[in-house]
Every structure is written in structure tokens, then in C-alpha cells.
Amino acid sequence: MPEKQFPGESDTARYELLQRLLLRMFSLMKNVQRDASVIKPSLSPPQARLVLIISRYSDSGISVKELARLTSVTPGAITQFINTLVDKKLITRETDPADRRSIKIKLTPSARNEIHQFKNVLFNSAAKKFDALNTDELKEITRIMAKVNPEIITKEEMF
């Protein structure tokens, strides 16, 4: 069955309702992200995203090539971001022990601490937004979201 591109007359109310829902969802996420951005305001959103991705590979590190693949950004652009983050003492470049020609990007201990703080602020900001709901309403919205999006990501994938 082909996807509908535009609503028909009978679908207009549903279409408008979906638009309002999506705007509310995006607004919620933007407000939560804004609240959390006070932790490290000196990072641009792409830099913050890169640091969060690198944090998923804290033990083994990650290559520039893999970062480029995950972010759909060229390796050259990733290198520029890395240079800035090295200057800010948030990441380090380390030689890969398994392949001395390869470099792994890792977070510094202070960056790991900042990531932990950022995640806590992000969660607390979202939790405050949902304080407007009682427990039954929270269960209901969780049930509905699971119906709409049955795939669930891990906490690590979330950030």
C-alpha cells in the first residue's frame, strides 16, 4: 500500500493533530536539550554530539573513519572537530595497540565526568517536564509510545 503524501479532506483533522503532536515532541526535546546545554555551553551542538558518540567507546576508543561513518561527516571535517576537542582537553588521540598505524579517539577523564553530569541534567530536565503527569498518565503515555515505536534503544544509544 503506497504512503499518503497529503491528507484528504477526511484526514485533515488527523493530519493537523499529528502535526501538533510532532511539534510538541520536538519542542519537548529542544527544551530538554537546552536545559542540559548549560553544562558545557562552549561546545557547539555538533561538537557535543561527537563527544557523546565518543563516550560510547570509552574503553576501546574509536577511529576517525568510524566517527565519520556514524555521523555522516567527512573524515576531514571530523579531524577539524577532533583538533578543537583536543585543544579543549576533552579528548585524546592514542595509538591503537592492535595496529600502530591507527589512531583511536578517547575521552579524557574530565570529559567523562562532564558527560556523566550532562546525562544527569538531561534526565532531570525531562523528568521535570513529566512531573505534570500523574503515574497513571505516565504509564499510559509510555504504553502509547511503545505502540507507536516498538523498537527501544539502550541508554547508551540515547546519548
N, C-alpha and C positions, 0 to 999 in steps of 0.2 A: 504494500500500500504506500503510495507516494506521500511525502510530508507536505502539509499545508504551508504555503508561503504567506498567505494573507487571510485574515479572518473573513468568513462570510457574514451576512447580516445576523444570523442566529448565533454566531460565535463571537460577536463584537463584545458583549458583556464579559464573557470568559477571557477573551484576549486582553481586555483592559484590566481585569482583575489580576491576570498573570503579570502584566507589566507593573502594576502597583506592588505585587509581591516581590518581583525581582528587584525593583528599586529599593524596597525596604531591606531586602537581604544584602544588596551591595552597600547600602548606606550603613547598615549594622557593621559589616566587615570593615568598611572605611573608618568608622568611628572607633572601633576596637584597635585597628592598626595605628590610628592617630594617637590614641591614648598610650599605646606601647612605644611609639616612636620617641617619647621623651627620654627613654633610657639612653639612646645613642643618636642624638639629633645630628651629629656631624657626619653620619653616613647617609648617602643617597639611597633611595629605595632599591636600585639595582645592586649597590654595594651590600646593603643589609640582606638582600635575598641571597647573594653569593656567600656571605658569612654563614647564613643559616644552612645552606646546602653543604658547605664545607664541614659544618658541625656534625652532620650525619656520618662523616667519615673520620671522626676524631682519632681513632686508634691507628688506622692504616694510612690516612691521608688520601688525597685524590689528585689525579693528574689534571693538567691544564686541558688536555684533549677531552677528558671525561666531563670536566666542568663546562666546556664549550658545548658538548653534546647535550647535557642536561638543561642548559639554559638557552640553547639555540642561538648562541652568540659566537662570533668567530674567535679562534684561539688568540689572535692578535688583540682583540678587544678585552678578552679575559686577562691577558697578560697586563694590560694597562690597569685594569681593576686590581689585579694582584699587587702590582707595584704600589698603588695607593694604599692598599690594606697593609702591606709590609711596612710602609712609611708610618702608618698609624699604629704599628706594633700589634696588629690583630691577627696576623697570620705569618707563618714562616714557610720558607722553601727548604725542603730536605731531600737529600739524595735517597732514592729508593734502594734499600739494601739488596733487593732481589735483582735489580737492573741499574747499575751505577750510571747509566746514561739517562735514566729517567728521574724526574723531579716530582716529589709529592708535596702537595699544599696541605698544611695543617694549621689549626687554630693555636694561638698562644694560650697559656693558662688564663691570662686576664680576659681574653676573648671568650673562653669557655664560661667564665664566671658571668660576663655580661650577657651571654646567650641565655644562661640559666635565669638571670634576672628578667630579661626580656620576655621569656616564655611565661614566667610567673605573672608579670604585669599584663601580658596579653590575656592570659586565662582569667585573671581577676577582673579585668575590664569587661570581658564577655560575661562573666558571672554576674557582675553588677547590672548589666543590661537585662539579664534574665530574672533579676530579683522582682521584676514587675509581674512575673508569673508565679502562681502557687504550684505546689508539687504535682497536682493532677494535670494542670495545664502544661507543665514542663514534660511530663510523661506523654501527653497527647501530641505535643509538637515533635517530640523525639520519635514517636510511633509514625507520625505522618511523614517526617523527613526520611525515615527508613523505608517507607513505602515508595517515596519519590526517588530516592537514591539508595538502593540496597547495598551498593559497594561501600565499604568502610575503609578508611585509611588508618594507618597506625599513627601514634603521636609523633613519631619521628618524621613521617611523611608530611605531616601537617605543617611543619615549620621548615 
